[in-house]
Amino acid sequence: MMEISIKKVFRAVGFSLLILWAITSLLPLCWLFISAFTPSDFMLKMPPEFNPLNFRLDNFTRLFEETDLIWPWTINTFLIAASITVFNIFFCTLAGYVFAKMEFWGRDVLFAAFLSTMMIPAQVTLIPMFLLMKKIGLYNNHAAIILPQLAGVFGVFLLRQYIKTFPGDLLDAARIDGATELQIFFKLIVPMAKPAMAVLGIFVFMGQWKSLLWPLIILQDQVKFTLEVGLATLQQQFATNYGILMAGAGFSAVPMILIFFAFQQYLTEGLTVGGSLKG
């Protein structure tokens, strides 16, 4: 009886800590949306005055009236993020299959060298990448954002580890039946790897939707800006309308929130995928 009581106490403490952590994590998001619906006069008071009766849509109205490029920015962001996501899913799954199930000389060494590139900070490659894109004529072009990110090291690692758990006898049976490697990939590997592919797609899309640094460096024309770069231009040199800025940030966050709730089952499966990875 005492052991059961101790377990209940630990469980209650654990749930309490998790709830506290969840509330703390959600506070910035709550602040964002409250500020988006609150006039700047009330938001900038110290202490801030948050009264539901003061909630207005004025910030969103001014955002769409004063920023006529908000929809082109959103479309640019969606097309870029969707393109990079599709390419990542395909190439990472293909590379993961090669590294997991195909035998060739130096495979493990090559994979280890490929994996070691994760230790290189992305900021280190910004200048060489910028010079390369400018030299081949892709400066101020959306292709300069898409091409360097056709595949990612983490995606290859995730899919390789997941595909490695597939039974080799099933693939050998398919080869005996006369299936080519491409047929095995598309008819066996892809259907079985869908949970990991879905997790990778969600992570990549969300990461690209919120990407700022590289698009800010490589794009010049305002009409070609992504949403995050465009919203960054709303900050003025001497004065910033924080209400409009918060409304823009809230508008940008809504698609990510919807994607999270729509695909949360895949994220849950992704935790299982991550827990089952083997070296």
TIPADREN-282094 format. One line per field, with one value per residue (C-alpha): residue in three letters; y, x, z. Coordinates in steps of 0.5 Angstrom, whole numbers, plus 500, padded with zeros to 3 digits. Example, Ala and Ser with C-alpha at 12.3 -4.5 7.8 and 13.67 -1.06 7.14 Angstrom:
<atoms>
r: (ALA,SER)
v: (491,498)
u: (525,527)
w: (516,514)
</atoms>
This chain:
<atoms>
r: (MET,MET,GLU,ILE,SER,ILE,LYS,LYS,VAL,PHE,ARG,ALA,VAL,GLY,PHE,SER,LEU,LEU,ILE,LEU,TRP,ALA,ILE,THR,SER,LEU,LEU,PRO,LEU,CYS,TRP,LEU,PHE,ILE,SER,ALA,PHE,THR,PRO,SER,ASP,PHE,MET,LEU,LYS,MET,PRO,PRO,GLU,PHE,ASN,PRO,LEU,ASN,PHE,ARG,LEU,ASP,ASN,PHE,THR,ARG,LEU,PHE,GLU,GLU,THR,ASP,LEU,ILE,TRP,PRO,TRP,THR,ILE,ASN,THR,PHE,LEU,ILE,ALA,ALA,SER,ILE,THR,VAL,PHE,ASN,ILE,PHE,PHE,CYS,THR,LEU,ALA,GLY,TYR,VAL,PHE,ALA,LYS,MET,GLU,PHE,TRP,GLY,ARG,ASP,VAL,LEU,PHE,ALA,ALA,PHE,LEU,SER,THR,MET,MET,ILE,PRO,ALA,GLN,VAL,THR,LEU,ILE,PRO,MET,PHE,LEU,LEU,MET,LYS,LYS,ILE,GLY,LEU,TYR,ASN,ASN,HIS,ALA,ALA,ILE,ILE,LEU,PRO,GLN,LEU,ALA,GLY,VAL,PHE,GLY,VAL,PHE,LEU,LEU,ARG,GLN,TYR,ILE,LYS,THR,PHE,PRO,GLY,ASP,LEU,LEU,ASP,ALA,ALA,ARG,ILE,ASP,GLY,ALA,THR,GLU,LEU,GLN,ILE,PHE,PHE,LYS,LEU,ILE,VAL,PRO,MET,ALA,LYS,PRO,ALA,MET,ALA,VAL,LEU,GLY,ILE,PHE,VAL,PHE,MET,GLY,GLN,TRP,LYS,SER,LEU,LEU,TRP,PRO,LEU,ILE,ILE,LEU,GLN,ASP,GLN,VAL,LYS,PHE,THR,LEU,GLU,VAL,GLY,LEU,ALA,THR,LEU,GLN,GLN,GLN,PHE,ALA,THR,ASN,TYR,GLY,ILE,LEU,MET,ALA,GLY,ALA,GLY,PHE,SER,ALA,VAL,PRO,MET,ILE,LEU,ILE,PHE,PHE,ALA,PHE,GLN,GLN,TYR,LEU,THR,GLU,GLY,LEU,THR,VAL,GLY,GLY,SER,LEU,LYS,GLY)
v: (500,505,503,505,512,513,512,516,522,522,521,528,531,529,532,538,540,538,542,548,547,547,554,557,555,558,564,568,565,568,575,575,574,579,584,583,584,590,597,600,605,600,595,600,602,599,595,593,594,587,588,584,590,593,588,590,588,595,592,587,592,596,590,589,596,598,592,590,585,581,576,575,574,569,565,566,562,557,555,555,551,546,545,544,539,535,535,533,527,524,525,523,517,515,516,513,507,507,508,503,497,497,494,498,499,505,506,507,511,515,516,518,523,526,526,529,535,537,539,545,551,554,561,558,557,563,567,562,560,567,568,561,563,570,567,562,568,566,572,575,568,563,558,560,558,552,549,548,545,539,534,535,531,530,527,522,520,519,515,511,509,508,504,500,497,494,486,484,478,482,486,479,476,482,481,474,475,480,487,492,497,502,498,496,503,505,499,497,502,508,505,502,509,514,515,517,521,525,527,529,533,537,539,541,545,548,550,553,557,561,561,568,569,566,569,576,575,572,576,584,585,586,583,576,577,571,572,573,577,582,582,584,590,593,595,602,606,611,608,601,600,594,593,591,587,583,582,580,575,572,572,568,563,561,556,553,552,549,544,542,540,537,533,532,524,524,528,523,517,521,520,513,513,517,512,506,508,504,505)
u: (500,506,509,503,502,509,508,502,506,511,506,502,509,511,504,505,512,509,503,508,513,507,504,511,512,505,506,510,505,499,503,504,496,494,499,496,489,491,492,499,497,495,500,506,503,507,505,501,494,490,483,478,474,480,481,480,482,485,492,490,486,492,497,493,492,499,502,500,505,503,499,505,510,505,505,512,513,508,511,519,517,513,518,524,519,518,525,527,522,524,532,533,528,532,539,537,535,542,546,541,540,545,552,558,565,566,559,559,565,562,556,560,563,556,554,560,557,552,557,559,554,550,553,560,557,553,558,561,554,552,558,556,549,551,556,551,546,541,542,535,532,527,532,537,533,531,537,542,536,534,536,538,543,538,533,538,540,533,530,537,536,528,529,535,529,526,527,532,528,523,527,531,524,523,529,528,522,525,524,529,532,527,521,523,524,517,513,516,521,516,510,513,517,511,511,518,517,511,515,521,516,513,519,522,516,515,523,522,516,520,526,529,537,538,532,534,541,539,533,533,526,521,516,520,521,518,513,519,523,517,515,522,521,516,521,522,529,526,519,516,509,509,501,502,509,505,499,504,507,501,498,505,504,497,499,504,499,494,499,501,494,492,498,500,498,504,509,507,509,515,517,516,520,526,525,526,532,538,545)
w: (500,502,495,491,495,493,486,486,490,484,479,482,482,475,472,476,473,466,467,470,464,459,462,462,454,452,456,450,445,449,450,442,441,447,444,437,439,444,442,442,447,452,451,452,459,465,467,461,461,459,459,454,453,450,444,437,430,429,428,423,419,419,417,411,409,410,408,401,400,406,401,396,402,404,398,397,403,402,395,398,404,400,395,400,404,398,396,403,404,397,397,405,404,398,401,408,404,400,407,411,406,400,401,398,400,405,406,414,413,408,412,418,414,412,419,422,418,423,427,422,424,418,419,417,410,409,406,401,399,398,393,390,389,386,381,378,377,383,387,389,386,390,387,391,398,395,392,398,402,397,403,410,414,420,415,412,419,421,415,415,422,421,414,418,422,416,415,410,408,405,401,399,397,393,389,388,385,380,383,381,387,384,385,392,394,391,393,399,403,401,404,410,412,411,419,419,412,415,421,417,413,419,421,415,413,420,420,413,414,420,416,416,416,409,405,408,405,399,397,395,392,396,392,393,400,405,410,416,412,410,417,419,415,419,424,423,424,430,431,431,431,436,435,427,429,433,429,423,428,430,422,421,427,425,420,424,430,425,422,429,431,424,424,432,431,426,431,437,432,431,438,437,431,435,441,436,433,433,431)
</atoms>
